[in-house]
């Protein structure tokens, strides 16, 4: 039964995240008058279709994500394309006027492609707002007190210090403190705090560590912080801080992979994400919501990476065209995108194999 629940929740999480991404492309295309041939919820055989203003809306059998067909492309699922909209319909706002994707300006196409990631970011922020709204208290970065014999207190931190940065990295939320200290080699770091209204640098603050039965070493956080009363203003501000926190750790994760700080063996694919969803389901809906926020922000950032085959690669081509007024030759785009897609497929196979191996 738990496996079935995990499967259902995983499908919903993946489906909503990908669907929102495609909805961003769709709404931007409609705004710029680009004809969307079809907007589909799901993949596979069509269960329901409706044509309105020249666009076919369809619900398909496999309820994971969705897609847009633009620029006069035809769907493989059906034989007929929807009719072009009437001139009366085309005169209304947010309706299709028959312009193909290639007829739009480079910057219009740029925003259509970027809109998918923007919608993922918006979804992530909304999920964080919902999640934080149900908390009884929010967490600040202002130190309330210390545990007995706290090493961090002995090496420089004081009650009422507001933690601003660690090792030069700004701390947006309390989790940033733990994240930054975990990246040090000996849990010793330079703190920037707000003390008595002034910024103060406290060098070489030290923390004790503990080792579990598996040999994993972790830091001992030896102080407590004040809580923040839940209000619309504090929730929205904290949600934005968490959004920046998630975005930064995702970007630093990609950076760590590029410089070799972490290896490919540390990556996870869809199987690993489903496993994580299963653990989240066991912890409750709040953990599922938090994981969903992280995943949608991750998808938005990943799609914007300047990698051929991703939206970020397309944005580079469109930016070049917008600046120089000359498009990158289609054959060159095809070669570069094909190489990128093959690379991404190879990476997906590798991380999926690793995920399966970890389970076994």
Secondary structure, 3 states (H helix, E strand, C coil): CHHHHHHHHHHHHHHHHHHHHHHHHHHHHHHCCECEEEEEEEEEEEEEEEEECCEEEEEEEEEEEEEEEECCCCCCCCCCCCCCCCHHHHCCCCCCCCECHHHCCHHHHHHHHHHHHHHHHHHHHHHHHHHHHCCCEEEEEEEEEECCCCHHHHCCCCCCCEEEEECCEECCCHHHHHHHHHCCCCCEEEEEEEECCEEEEEEEEECCEEECCCCCEEECCCEEEEEEECCHHHHHHHHHHHHHHHHHHHHHHHHHHHHCCCCHHHCCCHHHHHHHHHHHHHHCHHHHHHHHHHHHHHHHHHHHCCCCCCHHHHHHHHHHHHHHCCCCCHHHHHHHHHHHHHHHHHHHHHHHHHHHHHHC
